[in-house]
């Protein structure tokens, strides 16, 4: 696990943007944190880093939003799902396993058994009014390299 310290929402957004610039087709980002921790701010940064020109907001009620960028960007919020079986109804497997786009799943901790074998796990924790600790753990070799690159840029 690697920890990033963000002092404000703009820094949280920037870390997301730097990540988005490095994401490749087929990669999965699992994003967890309490309400108001900055998950959507981070996701907005990821989208900008992926060259998405549309405004990105939380897909809480629609569950999934698709955006066009360098690759398709699938932004999910599974908070309101009643069960993992409902994932079938939203086409979860098609998004996660299509290999064409990048999938970001907010509240991924609610669907642990449905997650693919490899993913980037990001947990955002509030440590002050605007400060956040952002923990990243790679589940798969490509993600470990990605985290290392992010850390090098973050610290420079």
DSSP file (Angstrom, degrees, kcal/mol; ACC not computed):
  #  RESIDUE AA STRUCTURE BP1 BP2  ACC     N-H-->O    O-->H-N    N-H-->O    O-->H-N    TCO  KAPPA ALPHA  PHI   PSI    X-CA   Y-CA   Z-CA
    1    1 A X              0   0    0      0, 0.0     2,-0.4     0, 0.0   136,-0.2   0.000 360.0 360.0 360.0 140.0    0.0    0.0    0.0
    2    2 A X  E     -A  136   0A   0    134,-2.6   134,-3.0     2,-0.0     2,-0.4  -0.970 360.0-146.6-121.0 138.6    1.1    3.5   -0.8
    3    3 A X  E     -A  135   0A   0     -2,-0.4     2,-0.4   132,-0.2   132,-0.2  -0.890   9.2-166.9-111.9 133.9   -0.3    6.6    0.9
    4    4 A X  E     -A  134   0A   0    130,-2.6   130,-3.2    -2,-0.4     2,-0.6  -0.943  12.8-144.3-115.4 138.3   -0.8   10.0   -0.7
    5    5 A X  E     -A  133   0A   0     -2,-0.4     2,-0.5   128,-0.2   128,-0.2  -0.911  13.9-169.3-106.0 123.7   -1.6   13.1    1.4
    6    6 A X  E     -A  132   0A   0    126,-3.0   126,-2.8    -2,-0.6     3,-0.1  -0.949  11.2-168.5-112.7 129.1   -4.0   15.6   -0.1
    7    7 A X  S    S+     0   0    0     -2,-0.5     2,-0.3   124,-0.2   123,-0.1   0.575  71.6   5.5 -92.7  -9.7   -4.3   19.0    1.6
    8    8 A X  S >> S-     0   0    0    124,-0.1     4,-1.8     1,-0.1     3,-0.7  -0.981  81.6 -93.4-163.6 165.7   -7.4   20.1   -0.4
    9    9 A X  H 3> S+     0   0    0     -2,-0.3     4,-2.6     1,-0.2     5,-0.2   0.832 120.4  60.1 -57.3 -32.8  -10.0   19.0   -3.0
   10   10 A X  H 3> S+     0   0    0      1,-0.2     4,-2.3     2,-0.2    -1,-0.2   0.877 105.7  47.1 -64.3 -36.7   -7.8   20.5   -5.7
   11   11 A X  H <> S+     0   0    0     -3,-0.7     4,-2.4     2,-0.2    -1,-0.2   0.874 110.8  51.5 -72.1 -36.9   -5.0   18.1   -4.8
   12   12 A X  H  X S+     0   0    0     -4,-1.8     4,-1.9     2,-0.2    -2,-0.2   0.927 112.1  47.3 -62.2 -44.7   -7.4   15.2   -4.6
   13   13 A X  H  X S+     0   0    0     -4,-2.6     4,-2.5     1,-0.2    -2,-0.2   0.917 110.6  52.5 -59.7 -45.9   -8.6   16.1   -8.1
   14   14 A X  H  X S+     0   0    0     -4,-2.3     4,-2.7     1,-0.2     5,-0.2   0.896 107.1  51.3 -62.1 -41.7   -5.0   16.5   -9.4
   15   15 A X  H  X S+     0   0    0     -4,-2.4     4,-2.2     1,-0.2    -1,-0.2   0.915 110.8  49.6 -62.1 -41.4   -4.0   13.0   -8.1
   16   16 A X  H  X S+     0   0    0     -4,-1.9     4,-2.9     2,-0.2    -2,-0.2   0.908 110.4  50.8 -60.5 -42.0   -7.1   11.6   -9.9
   17   17 A X  H  X S+     0   0    0     -4,-2.5     4,-1.9     2,-0.2    -2,-0.2   0.921 109.2  49.3 -63.3 -44.8   -6.1   13.4  -13.1
   18   18 A X  H  X S+     0   0    0     -4,-2.7     4,-0.7     1,-0.2    -1,-0.2   0.903 112.7  48.7 -62.4 -40.2   -2.5   12.1  -13.0
   19   19 A X  H >X S+     0   0    0     -4,-2.2     3,-1.6    -5,-0.2     4,-1.2   0.947 108.5  53.7 -61.6 -48.3   -3.9    8.6  -12.5
   20   20 A X  H 3< S+     0   0    0     -4,-2.9     3,-0.2     1,-0.3    -2,-0.2   0.832 102.4  58.2 -57.2 -34.5   -6.3    9.1  -15.4
   21   21 A X  H 3< S+     0   0    0     -4,-1.9    -1,-0.3     1,-0.2    -2,-0.2   0.745 112.6  40.9 -66.0 -23.1   -3.4   10.1  -17.7
   22   22 A X  H << S+     0   0    0     -3,-1.6    -2,-0.2    -4,-0.7    -1,-0.2   0.573  86.6 112.6-103.6 -12.7   -1.8    6.7  -17.0
   23   23 A X     <  -     0   0    0     -4,-1.2     2,-0.3    -3,-0.2    79,-0.1  -0.318  50.8-154.1 -67.0 146.0   -4.7    4.3  -17.0
   24   24 A X    >   -     0   0    0      1,-0.1     3,-1.9    77,-0.1    -2,-0.1  -0.760  32.4 -72.9-116.9 162.8   -4.9    1.8  -19.9
   25   25 A X  T 3  S+     0   0    0     -2,-0.3    77,-0.2     1,-0.3    76,-0.1  -0.228 117.0  21.8 -53.6 137.8   -7.7    0.0  -21.5
   26   26 A X  T 3  S+     0   0    0     75,-2.9    -1,-0.3     1,-0.3    76,-0.2   0.356  88.9 136.2  87.3  -5.2   -9.2   -2.8  -19.4
   27   27 A X    <   -     0   0    0     -3,-1.9    76,-2.1    74,-0.1     2,-0.4  -0.485  41.1-148.8 -81.4 150.3   -8.0   -1.4  -16.1
   28   28 A X  E     -b  103   0A   0     74,-0.2    92,-2.5    -2,-0.2     2,-0.5  -0.953   6.8-163.5-121.0 132.3  -10.3   -1.3  -13.1
   29   29 A X  E     -bc 104 120A   0     74,-3.1    76,-3.1    -2,-0.4     2,-0.6  -0.976   4.8-161.0-117.3 121.0  -10.3    1.3  -10.3
   30   30 A X  E     -bc 105 121A   0     90,-3.5    92,-3.2    -2,-0.5     2,-0.5  -0.907  12.1-167.9-102.6 121.2  -12.1    0.5   -7.0
   31   31 A X  E     +bc 106 122A   0     74,-3.0    76,-2.1    -2,-0.6    77,-0.9  -0.939  10.2 171.0-119.8 122.8  -12.8    3.6   -5.0
   32   32 A X  E     + c   0 123A   0     90,-2.8    92,-2.7    -2,-0.5     2,-0.2  -0.918  14.3 117.2-130.5 156.4  -14.0    3.5   -1.4
   33   33 A X  E     - c   0 124A   0     -2,-0.3    92,-0.1    90,-0.2     3,-0.1  -0.809  59.0 -70.2 161.2 161.6  -14.5    6.1    1.3
   34   34 A X    >   -     0   0    0     90,-0.5     3,-1.9    -2,-0.2     5,-0.3  -0.152  68.2 -73.6 -65.2 164.4  -17.2    7.7    3.5
   35   35 A X  T 3  S+     0   0    0      1,-0.3    -1,-0.2     2,-0.1     0, 0.0  -0.383 123.3  16.9 -55.8 134.2  -19.8   10.0    2.1
   36   36 A X  T 3  S+     0   0    0     -3,-0.1    -1,-0.3    -2,-0.1    -2,-0.1   0.574  87.6 121.9  78.6   9.3  -18.2   13.3    1.4
   37   37 A X  S <  S-     0   0    0     -3,-1.9    -2,-0.1    87,-0.1    -3,-0.1   0.708  89.3 -95.1 -79.4 -18.2  -14.7   12.0    1.4
   38   38 A X  S  > S+     0   0    0     -4,-0.2     4,-2.6    -5,-0.1     5,-0.2   0.587  78.5 136.2 117.1  15.4  -13.9   13.1   -2.1
   39   39 A X  H  > S+     0   0    0     -5,-0.3     4,-2.6     1,-0.2     5,-0.1   0.924  79.3  44.1 -60.2 -45.6  -14.6   10.1   -4.3
   40   40 A X  H  > S+     0   0    0      2,-0.2     4,-2.5     1,-0.2    -1,-0.2   0.889 111.9  53.0 -69.8 -37.7  -16.5   12.0   -6.9
   41   41 A X  H  > S+     0   0    0      2,-0.2     4,-1.8     1,-0.2    -1,-0.2   0.930 111.7  46.7 -59.4 -44.8  -13.8   14.8   -6.9
   42   42 A X  H  X S+     0   0    0     -4,-2.6     4,-2.3     1,-0.2    -2,-0.2   0.926 111.4  51.1 -61.9 -45.6  -11.2   12.1   -7.5
   43   43 A X  H  X S+     0   0    0     -4,-2.6     4,-2.4     1,-0.2    -2,-0.2   0.865 106.4  55.0 -62.1 -37.1  -13.3   10.5  -10.2
   44   44 A X  H  X S+     0   0    0     -4,-2.5     4,-2.2     2,-0.2    -1,-0.2   0.902 108.0  49.4 -62.4 -40.6  -13.7   13.8  -12.0
   45   45 A X  H  X S+     0   0    0     -4,-1.8     4,-2.5     2,-0.2    -2,-0.2   0.920 108.8  52.1 -63.4 -43.8   -9.9   14.2  -12.0
   46   46 A X  H  X S+     0   0    0     -4,-2.3     4,-1.3     1,-0.2    -2,-0.2   0.932 109.2  50.8 -56.6 -46.4   -9.5   10.7  -13.5
   47   47 A X  H  <>S+     0   0    0     -4,-2.4     5,-2.5     1,-0.2     3,-0.5   0.917 110.0  48.2 -60.4 -45.1  -12.0   11.6  -16.2
   48   48 A X  H ><5S+     0   0    0     -4,-2.2     3,-1.9     1,-0.2    -1,-0.2   0.910 109.0  54.2 -62.8 -41.0  -10.1   14.7  -17.1
   49   49 A X  H 3<5S+     0   0    0     -4,-2.5    -1,-0.2     1,-0.3    -2,-0.2   0.758 106.5  52.8 -63.2 -23.6   -6.9   12.8  -17.2
   50   50 A X  T 3<5S-     0   0    0     -4,-1.3    20,-3.6    -3,-0.5    21,-0.4   0.255 122.7-107.7 -93.8  10.9   -8.5   10.4  -19.6
   51   51 A X  T < 5 +     0   0    0     -3,-1.9     2,-0.5     1,-0.2    -3,-0.2   0.801  61.4 160.7  67.8  31.6   -9.5   13.3  -21.9
   52   52 A X      < -     0   0    0     -5,-2.5    -1,-0.2    -6,-0.1    17,-0.2  -0.744  21.7-170.1 -81.3 127.8  -13.2   13.2  -21.1
   53   53 A X        +     0   0    0     15,-0.6    -1,-0.1    -2,-0.5     2,-0.1   0.601  55.2  92.2 -95.7 -13.7  -14.7   16.5  -22.0
   54   54 A X  S    S-     0   0    0     14,-0.3     2,-0.3     1,-0.1    -2,-0.1  -0.410  88.4 -97.8 -79.4 156.4  -18.1   16.0  -20.4
   55   55 A X        -     0   0    0     -2,-0.1     2,-0.5     1,-0.0    -1,-0.1  -0.602  40.4-148.2 -71.4 131.1  -19.0   17.1  -16.9
   56   56 A X        +     0   0    0     -2,-0.3     2,-0.3    -4,-0.1   -12,-0.1  -0.898  24.8 164.2-107.0 125.1  -18.7   14.1  -14.6
   57   57 A X        -     0   0    0     -2,-0.5     2,-0.2   -14,-0.1     8,-0.0  -0.844  48.4 -69.9-130.5 173.0  -20.9   13.7  -11.5
   58   58 A X        -     0   0    0     -2,-0.3     3,-0.4     1,-0.1     2,-0.4  -0.402  32.5-147.2 -67.2 131.1  -21.8   10.9   -9.3
   59   59 A X     >  +     0   0    0      1,-0.2     4,-2.4     4,-0.2    18,-0.4  -0.124  50.1 139.0 -86.9  39.6  -23.9    8.2  -10.9
   60   60 A X  T  4 S+     0   0    0     -2,-0.4    20,-0.3     1,-0.2    -1,-0.2   0.870  77.1  29.0 -53.9 -44.1  -25.7    7.5   -7.6
   61   61 A X  T  4 S+     0   0    0     -3,-0.4    -1,-0.2     1,-0.1    -2,-0.1   0.752 126.0  43.5 -93.0 -25.4  -29.1    7.1   -9.1
   62   62 A X  T  4 S-     0   0    0     -4,-0.1     2,-2.2     1,-0.1    -2,-0.2   0.593  89.9-150.2 -92.9 -11.2  -28.2    5.9  -12.6
   63   63 A X  S  < S+     0   0    0     -4,-2.4    14,-2.5    14,-0.1     2,-0.4  -0.253  73.4  40.5  72.7 -48.0  -25.6    3.5  -11.2
   64   64 A X  E     -D   76   0A   0     -2,-2.2     2,-0.4    12,-0.2    12,-0.2  -0.992  59.7-175.8-133.5 136.7  -23.5    3.7  -14.4
   65   65 A X  E     -D   75   0A   0     10,-2.2    10,-2.9    -2,-0.4     2,-0.4  -0.995  14.1-150.6-126.4 138.5  -22.5    6.6  -16.6
   66   66 A X  E     -D   74   0A   0     -2,-0.4     2,-0.3     8,-0.2     8,-0.2  -0.895  15.0-177.3-110.2 137.8  -20.4    6.2  -19.8
   67   67 A X  E     -D   73   0A   0      6,-2.2     6,-2.8    -2,-0.4     2,-0.5  -0.954  22.5-128.0-131.6 150.6  -18.1    8.9  -21.1
   68   68 A X        +     0   0    0     -2,-0.3   -15,-0.6     4,-0.2   -14,-0.3  -0.857  49.1 124.9 -99.7 133.3  -16.0    9.1  -24.2
   69   69 A X  S    S-     0   0    0     -2,-0.5   -18,-0.2     2,-0.4   -17,-0.1  -0.627  83.4 -38.3-152.1-148.1  -12.3   10.0  -23.8
   70   70 A X  S    S+     0   0    0    -20,-3.6     2,-0.3    -2,-0.2   -19,-0.1   0.892 138.8   2.6 -55.1 -39.3   -9.0    8.5  -24.8
   71   71 A X  S    S-     0   0    0    -21,-0.4    -2,-0.4   -47,-0.0    30,-0.2  -0.901 106.6 -77.0-132.7 162.6  -10.8    5.2  -24.0
   72   72 A X        -     0   0    0     28,-0.4    30,-2.7    -2,-0.3     2,-0.5  -0.419  46.6-148.7 -58.9 139.3  -14.4    4.7  -22.9
   73   73 A X  E     -De  67 102A   0     -6,-2.8    -6,-2.2    28,-0.2     2,-0.6  -0.963   9.1-164.7-117.2 116.5  -14.7    5.7  -19.2
   74   74 A X  E     -De  66 103A   0     28,-3.0    30,-3.0    -2,-0.5     2,-0.6  -0.902   4.6-168.2-105.4 114.8  -17.3    3.7  -17.2
   75   75 A X  E     -De  65 104A   0    -10,-2.9   -10,-2.2    -2,-0.6     2,-0.3  -0.911  10.1-175.9-108.6 115.7  -18.1    5.4  -13.9
   76   76 A X  E     -De  64 105A   0     28,-3.2    30,-3.1    -2,-0.6     2,-0.4  -0.840  20.5-170.1-114.3 147.9  -20.2    3.3  -11.5
   77   77 A X  E     + e   0 106A   0    -14,-2.5     3,-0.4   -18,-0.4    30,-0.2  -0.913   7.5 177.2-132.6 106.7  -21.7    4.0   -8.1
   78   78 A X    >   +     0   0    0     28,-1.9     3,-1.3    -2,-0.4    29,-0.1   0.251  48.4 108.8 -96.4  13.1  -22.9    0.7   -6.6
   79   79 A X  T 3  S+     0   0    0      1,-0.3    -1,-0.2    27,-0.1   -19,-0.1   0.863  79.8  46.3 -57.5 -40.1  -24.1    2.2   -3.3
   80   80 A X  T 3  S+     0   0    0     -3,-0.4    -1,-0.3   -20,-0.3     2,-0.2   0.436  82.9 115.2 -88.8   0.2  -27.8    1.9   -4.1
   81   81 A X    <   -     0   0    0     -3,-1.3     3,-0.1     1,-0.1    -3,-0.0  -0.510  55.1-152.9 -72.0 138.8  -27.7   -1.7   -5.3
   82   82 A X  S    S-     0   0    0     -2,-0.2     2,-0.3     1,-0.2    -1,-0.1   0.740  72.1  -2.7 -83.4 -24.1  -29.6   -4.1   -3.1
   83   83 A X  S >  S-     0   0    0      1,-0.1     3,-1.0    28,-0.0     4,-0.3  -0.981  70.5-104.6-159.8 164.3  -27.5   -7.2   -4.0
   84   84 A X  T >  S+     0   0    0     -2,-0.3     3,-1.4     1,-0.2     4,-0.4   0.755 114.5  69.8 -67.1 -22.8  -24.7   -8.4   -6.1
   85   85 A X  T >> S+     0   0    0      1,-0.3     3,-1.3     2,-0.2     4,-0.6   0.817  87.3  65.4 -63.8 -29.1  -27.3  -10.0   -8.3
   86   86 A X  H <> S+     0   0    0     -3,-1.0     4,-1.1     1,-0.3    -1,-0.3   0.693  83.8  75.7 -66.9 -16.7  -28.4   -6.6   -9.5
   87   87 A X  H <4>S+     0   0    0     -3,-1.4     5,-2.4    -4,-0.3     4,-0.5   0.848  88.1  59.1 -61.5 -33.0  -25.0   -6.2  -11.1
   88   88 A X  H X45S+     0   0    0     -3,-1.3     3,-1.2    -4,-0.4    -1,-0.2   0.907 100.8  55.5 -61.0 -41.5  -26.3   -8.5  -13.8
   89   89 A X  H 3<5S+     0   0    0     -4,-0.6    -1,-0.2     1,-0.3    -2,-0.2   0.802 108.4  46.7 -64.1 -30.0  -29.1   -6.0  -14.6
   90   90 A X  T 3<5S-     0   0    0     -4,-1.1    -1,-0.3    -3,-0.3    -2,-0.2   0.447 115.5-112.7 -92.8   1.3  -26.7   -3.1  -15.1
   91   91 A X  T X>5 +     0   0    0     -3,-1.2     4,-1.7    -4,-0.5     3,-0.6   0.825  54.5 164.8  75.2  31.5  -24.3   -5.2  -17.3
   92   92 A X  H 3><S+     0   0    0     -5,-2.4     4,-2.7     1,-0.3     5,-0.3   0.888  70.8  51.4 -48.9 -50.4  -21.5   -5.1  -14.8
   93   93 A X  H 3> S+     0   0    0      1,-0.2     4,-2.8     2,-0.2    -1,-0.3   0.870 106.2  54.8 -60.0 -37.7  -19.5   -7.9  -16.5
   94   94 A X  H <> S+     0   0    0     -3,-0.6     4,-0.8     1,-0.2    -1,-0.2   0.898 113.1  42.2 -63.9 -39.3  -19.7   -6.2  -19.9
   95   95 A X  H  < S+     0   0    0     -4,-1.7     4,-0.3    -3,-0.2     3,-0.3   0.942 120.6  40.4 -69.9 -47.5  -18.1   -3.0  -18.4
   96   96 A X  H  < S+     0   0    0     -4,-2.7     3,-0.2     1,-0.2    -2,-0.2   0.848 125.3  33.0 -74.1 -35.8  -15.5   -4.7  -16.3
   97   97 A X  H  < S+     0   0    0     -4,-2.8    -1,-0.2    -5,-0.3    -2,-0.2   0.364  88.7  93.5-107.1   5.9  -14.4   -7.5  -18.7
   98   98 A X  S  < S-     0   0    0     -4,-0.8    -1,-0.2    -3,-0.3    -2,-0.1   0.789  72.8-148.8 -72.5 -24.5  -14.8   -5.8  -22.1
   99   99 A X  S    S+     0   0    0     -4,-0.3    -1,-0.1    -3,-0.2   -72,-0.1   0.450  73.3  94.7  75.4  -1.3  -11.2   -4.7  -22.1
  100  100 A X  S    S+     0   0    0    -75,-0.1   -28,-0.4    -5,-0.1     2,-0.2   0.802  85.1  25.0 -92.0 -32.3  -12.0   -1.6  -24.2
  101  101 A X  S    S-     0   0    0     -6,-0.3   -75,-2.9   -30,-0.2     2,-0.4  -0.486  79.0 -99.6-121.9-171.5  -12.5    1.0  -21.5
  102  102 A X  E     - e   0  73A   0    -30,-2.7   -28,-3.0   -77,-0.2     2,-0.5  -0.959  32.1-154.0-113.3 132.7  -11.5    1.9  -18.0
  103  103 A X  E     -be  28  74A   0    -76,-2.1   -74,-3.1    -2,-0.4     2,-0.5  -0.934   8.4-170.1-112.9 127.0  -14.0    1.2  -15.2
  104  104 A X  E     -be  29  75A   0    -30,-3.0   -28,-3.2    -2,-0.5     2,-0.6  -0.975   8.5-164.0-114.2 123.8  -14.1    3.2  -11.9
  105  105 A X  E >   -be  30  76A   0    -76,-3.1   -74,-3.0    -2,-0.5     3,-0.8  -0.917   4.4-156.0-115.3 109.1  -16.3    1.7   -9.2
  106  106 A X  E 3  S+be  31  77A   0    -30,-3.1   -28,-1.9    -2,-0.6   -74,-0.2  -0.633  83.7  18.3 -79.5 142.5  -17.4    3.9   -6.3
  107  107 A X  T >  S+     0   0    0    -76,-2.1     3,-2.2    -2,-0.3    -1,-0.2   0.813  75.7 158.9  66.7  33.8  -18.3    1.9   -3.2
  108  108 A X  G X   +     0   0    0    -77,-0.9     3,-1.7    -3,-0.8     7,-0.1   0.728  60.7  74.6 -60.5 -22.1  -16.5   -1.2   -4.5
  109  109 A X  G >  S+     0   0    0      1,-0.3     3,-0.5   -78,-0.2    -1,-0.3   0.665  86.4  64.3 -65.9 -14.0  -16.3   -2.5   -1.0
  110  110 A X  G <  S+     0   0    0     -3,-2.2    -1,-0.3     1,-0.2    -2,-0.2   0.594 107.5  39.7 -83.3 -11.3  -20.0   -3.3   -1.2
  111  111 A X  G X>  +     0   0    0     -3,-1.7     3,-1.5    -4,-0.2     4,-0.7  -0.287  66.8 148.1-131.0  49.8  -19.4   -5.9   -4.0
  112  112 A X  G X4 S+     0   0    0     -3,-0.5     3,-0.7     1,-0.3    -1,-0.1   0.833  72.7  53.1 -59.0 -35.6  -16.2   -7.8   -3.0
  113  113 A X  G 34 S+     0   0    0      1,-0.2    -1,-0.3    -3,-0.1    -2,-0.0   0.667 106.7  53.5 -75.7 -14.6  -17.2  -11.1   -4.6
  114  114 A X  G <4 S+     0   0    0     -3,-1.5    -1,-0.2     2,-0.0    -2,-0.2   0.583  83.2 109.0 -94.2 -11.0  -18.0   -9.5   -7.9
  115  115 A X  S << S-     0   0    0     -4,-0.7     4,-0.1    -3,-0.7    -3,-0.0  -0.325  72.3-112.6 -69.6 147.7  -14.7   -7.8   -8.4
  116  116 A X        -     0   0    0      2,-0.2    -1,-0.1     1,-0.1    -2,-0.0  -0.121  32.4 -99.7 -70.2 176.3  -12.3   -9.1  -11.1
  117  117 A X  S    S+     0   0    0      1,-0.1     2,-0.4     0, 0.0    -1,-0.1   0.863 106.6  42.2 -67.0 -37.4   -9.0  -10.7  -10.2
  118  118 A X  S    S+     0   0    0      2,-0.0     2,-0.3    22,-0.0    22,-0.2  -0.936  71.2 130.0-119.7 134.7   -6.9   -7.6  -10.8
  119  119 A X  E     - F   0 139A   0     20,-1.2    20,-2.6    -2,-0.4     2,-0.6  -0.978  53.4-104.3-167.2 166.8   -7.7   -4.0   -9.9
  120  120 A X  E     -cF  29 138A   0    -92,-2.5   -90,-3.5    -2,-0.3     2,-0.5  -0.933  33.2-153.3-103.4 121.5   -6.4   -0.8   -8.2
  121  121 A X  E     -cF  30 137A   0     16,-3.0    16,-2.6    -2,-0.6     2,-0.5  -0.853  14.7-178.2 -99.8 123.5   -7.9   -0.3   -4.8
  122  122 A X  E     -cF  31 136A   0    -92,-3.2   -90,-2.8    -2,-0.5     2,-0.5  -0.984   6.7-172.0-126.6 125.4   -8.1    3.3   -3.6
  123  123 A X  E     -cF  32 135A   0     12,-2.6    12,-2.8    -2,-0.5     2,-0.5  -0.972   7.4-159.0-118.5 126.1   -9.4    4.3   -0.2
  124  124 A X  E     -cF  33 134A   0    -92,-2.7   -90,-0.5    -2,-0.5     2,-0.4  -0.904  11.1-173.4-106.1 125.4  -10.0    8.0    0.6
  125  125 A X  E     - F   0 133A   0      8,-2.7     8,-2.5    -2,-0.5     2,-0.3  -0.969  23.4-126.9-121.8 131.1  -10.1    8.9    4.3
  126  126 A X  E     + F   0 132A   0     -2,-0.4     6,-0.2     6,-0.2     3,-0.1  -0.593  30.4 169.2 -72.6 130.8  -10.9   12.3    5.7
  127  127 A X        -     0   0    0      4,-2.5     2,-0.3    -2,-0.3     5,-0.2   0.297  67.7 -10.4-123.4   5.2   -8.2   13.6    8.1
  128  128 A X  S    S-     0   0    0      3,-0.9    -1,-0.3     1,-0.1     0, 0.0  -0.949  97.6 -60.7-179.8-175.2   -9.4   17.1    8.5
  129  129 A X  S    S-     0   0    0     -2,-0.3    -1,-0.1     1,-0.2  -121,-0.0   0.912 132.7  -2.4 -55.2 -45.5  -11.9   19.6    7.0
  130  130 A X  S    S+     0   0    0   -123,-0.1    -1,-0.2    -3,-0.1     2,-0.2   0.505 109.9 104.7-122.0 -11.3  -10.3   19.4    3.6
  131  131 A X        -     0   0    0   -124,-0.1    -4,-2.5  -123,-0.0    -3,-0.9  -0.472  45.7-175.6 -79.5 145.2   -7.3   17.0    4.1
  132  132 A X  E     -AF   6 126A   0   -126,-2.8  -126,-3.0    -6,-0.2     2,-0.5  -0.985  23.9-144.8-138.0 146.9   -7.4   13.5    2.9
  133  133 A X  E     -AF   5 125A   0     -8,-2.5    -8,-2.7    -2,-0.3     2,-0.6  -0.969  20.6-161.4-105.7 128.1   -5.2   10.4    3.1
  134  134 A X  E     -AF   4 124A   0   -130,-3.2  -130,-2.6    -2,-0.5     2,-0.5  -0.932   3.4-164.0-117.2 109.1   -5.5    8.4   -0.1
  135  135 A X  E     -AF   3 123A   0    -12,-2.8   -12,-2.6    -2,-0.6     2,-0.4  -0.793   4.5-168.1 -96.0 130.5   -4.3    4.8    0.2
  136  136 A X  E     +AF   2 122A   0   -134,-3.0  -134,-2.6    -2,-0.5     2,-0.4  -0.974   7.7 178.9-122.5 132.7   -3.6    2.8   -3.0
  137  137 A X  E     - F   0 121A   0    -16,-2.6   -16,-3.0    -2,-0.4     2,-0.4  -0.996  18.9-142.6-131.5 126.7   -3.1   -0.9   -3.2
  138  138 A X  E     - F   0 120A   0     -2,-0.4     2,-0.6   -18,-0.2   -18,-0.2  -0.742   6.9-164.7 -90.0 132.8   -2.4   -2.7   -6.5
  139  139 A X  E    S+ F   0 119A   0    -20,-2.6   -20,-1.2    -2,-0.4     2,-0.2  -0.757  73.9  25.9-112.9  81.5   -3.9   -6.1   -7.0
  140  140 A X  S >> S-     0   0    0     -2,-0.6     4,-1.4   -22,-0.2     3,-0.7  -0.407  93.5 -92.8 133.7 146.5   -1.8   -7.2   -9.9
  141  141 A X  H 3> S+     0   0    0      1,-0.3     4,-1.9     2,-0.2     3,-0.3   0.868 118.9  56.6 -56.5 -45.4    1.6   -6.3  -11.3
  142  142 A X  H 3> S+     0   0    0      1,-0.2     4,-2.0     2,-0.2    -1,-0.3   0.858 106.4  51.9 -58.2 -35.1    0.5   -3.6  -13.7
  143  143 A X  H <> S+     0   0    0     -3,-0.7     4,-2.5     2,-0.2    -1,-0.2   0.846 104.4  55.2 -73.2 -33.7   -1.1   -1.7  -10.8
  144  144 A X  H  X S+     0   0    0     -4,-1.4     4,-2.0    -3,-0.3    -1,-0.2   0.912 109.8  47.0 -63.7 -41.2    2.0   -1.8   -8.7
  145  145 A X  H  X S+     0   0    0     -4,-1.9     4,-2.3     2,-0.2    -2,-0.2   0.910 111.1  52.5 -64.2 -42.8    4.0   -0.2  -11.5
  146  146 A X  H  X S+     0   0    0     -4,-2.0     4,-2.3     1,-0.2    -2,-0.2   0.917 109.1  48.7 -59.8 -45.7    1.2    2.4  -11.9
  147  147 A X  H  X S+     0   0    0     -4,-2.5     4,-2.7     1,-0.2    -1,-0.2   0.906 109.4  53.0 -62.6 -41.9    1.3    3.3   -8.2
  148  148 A X  H  X S+     0   0    0     -4,-2.0     4,-2.2     1,-0.2    -1,-0.2   0.918 109.7  48.3 -60.2 -44.0    5.1    3.6   -8.3
  149  149 A X  H  X S+     0   0    0     -4,-2.3     4,-2.1     2,-0.2    -1,-0.2   0.909 111.7  50.0 -63.1 -42.6    4.8    6.1  -11.2
  150  150 A X  H  X S+     0   0    0     -4,-2.3     4,-2.9     1,-0.2    -2,-0.2   0.923 110.2  50.1 -60.7 -45.2    2.2    8.1   -9.4
  151  151 A X  H  X S+     0   0    0     -4,-2.7     4,-2.3     1,-0.2    -1,-0.2   0.906 108.7  52.1 -62.2 -42.6    4.2    8.3   -6.3
  152  152 A X  H  X S+     0   0    0     -4,-2.2     4,-0.7     1,-0.2    -1,-0.2   0.916 114.6  42.1 -60.9 -43.3    7.3    9.5   -8.2
  153  153 A X  H >< S+     0   0    0     -4,-2.1     3,-0.6     1,-0.2    -2,-0.2   0.899 112.8  53.7 -71.1 -39.4    5.3   12.3   -9.9
  154  154 A X  H 3< S+     0   0    0     -4,-2.9    -2,-0.2     1,-0.2    -1,-0.2   0.880 111.6  45.1 -62.1 -39.1    3.4   13.2   -6.7
  155  155 A X  H 3<        0   0    0     -4,-2.3    -1,-0.2     1,-0.2    -2,-0.2   0.590 360.0 360.0 -83.2 -10.4    6.7   13.6   -4.7
  156  156 A X    <<        0   0    0     -4,-0.7    -1,-0.2    -3,-0.6    -2,-0.2   0.476 360.0 360.0 -86.7 360.0    8.5   15.6   -7.5
